Amino acid sequence: MTDTADIQAGLPTAARRHLPDAPFLVAARGGIPERVPVWFMRQAGRSLPEYRAVREGVPMLAACFDPELVREVTLQPVRRHGVDAAILFSDIVVPLVAAGVDLDIVAGTGPVVAEPVRTPDAVAALPTLDPAAVAPVAEAVRLLTAALGDTPLIGFAGAPFTLASYLVEGGPSRNHEHTKALMYSDPETWHALLDRLADITLTFLRAQLAAGVDAVQLFDSWAGALSERDYRQYVLPHSARVLSGLADAGVPRIHFGVGTGALLGAMREAGADVVGVDWRTPLDEAVRRVAAAPGEFAAGPVVQGNLDPAVLFAGDEAVRAHAERIVAEGRSADGHVFNLGHGVLPQTDPDVLTRLVELVHRLPVR
């Protein structure tokens, strides 16, 4: 494993911002903030007309490597909604592309890999990530931390399992049959693949940290396809290596997956400071599962979530009732960051999100 100094070589290191009172960071560290902090996954995206305007004619991957465009898109929901954190505009396949993997993001489909990775030779041929290849992302982070004032910036990356699924399947998959076939039939090759991907993920996140992000989120979008037994055997050690490899940065580490209600304790055990919860598990039940995870942690259970994105189409009264319930359930945790249980849907009315932020900010923390 490459050490931090080697990974950051060639990238200027920004001074860490001091934001002791930022509600998002206070809650993420298990403290009591002045208000319930809120941000949304996919808050910078197709639901915003200003996003569609600046992205017109610009392919997704090109946008992710354009520092000025990344800066603008990342700032848009902060300006419009008044959220308590910005999340870097990027995509989970960016580090794979930067490393030299031949893939593209196809409109209406998602990431498509030219040559799926299913053999020991294909795993051995995977490139490593040179930090210089993500210099545009680091530059975007520096531009953002200069522009955000006292609003924290969250960096992110895809977790090794989710990246592996794209590489093995060749694109998005409903059943992950090729992924599971490799996992079960050739564990040695499987672990070699995830070890490579853990290195790439660490390099990408450390580059963001060196540039000044205030927190990081590890997305394991497809981990919910696994049983807890399989997650512990085939995935947890690699996610734990990523999260433990970031511990020396001293920033909150969020771990989120979709359909992972049965895995919440294991996901915290992997080293998360904050466990993201999708809408399928009541937040107070999620707190109980997270709190039961073995290990020593700097704070008690801290959770993020978990309004169903579809509720945003149900009218203000339904949104209010669900938001009040979730904030009440979140009080059972040491810290709660309000969010959706997955990303903002493209057809969402942005004004509904703005009103939701205002509502959450009015609700009592305790």
Buried (B, 14 or more C-beta within 10 A) or exposed (E): EBEBEEBBEEBEEBEBBEBEEBBBBBBBBBBEBEBBBBBBBBBBBBBBEBBEEBBEEEEBBEBBBBBEBBBBBBBBBBEBBBBBBBBBBBBBBBBBBBBEBEBBBEEEEBBBBEEBBBEEEBBEEBEEBBBEBBBBBBBBBBBBBEBBEEBBBBBBBBBBBBBBBBBBBBBBBEEBEBBBEBBEEBEEBBBBBBBBBBBBBBBBBBBBBBBBBBBBBBBBBBBBBBEBEBBBBBBBBBBBBBBEBBEEBEBBBBBBBBBBBBBBBBBBBBBBBBBBBBBBBBBBBBBBBBBEBEEEBEBEBBBBBBBBBEBBBEEEEEBBEBBEBBBBBBBBBBBBBBBBBBBBBEEBEBEBBBBBBEBBBEBEBE
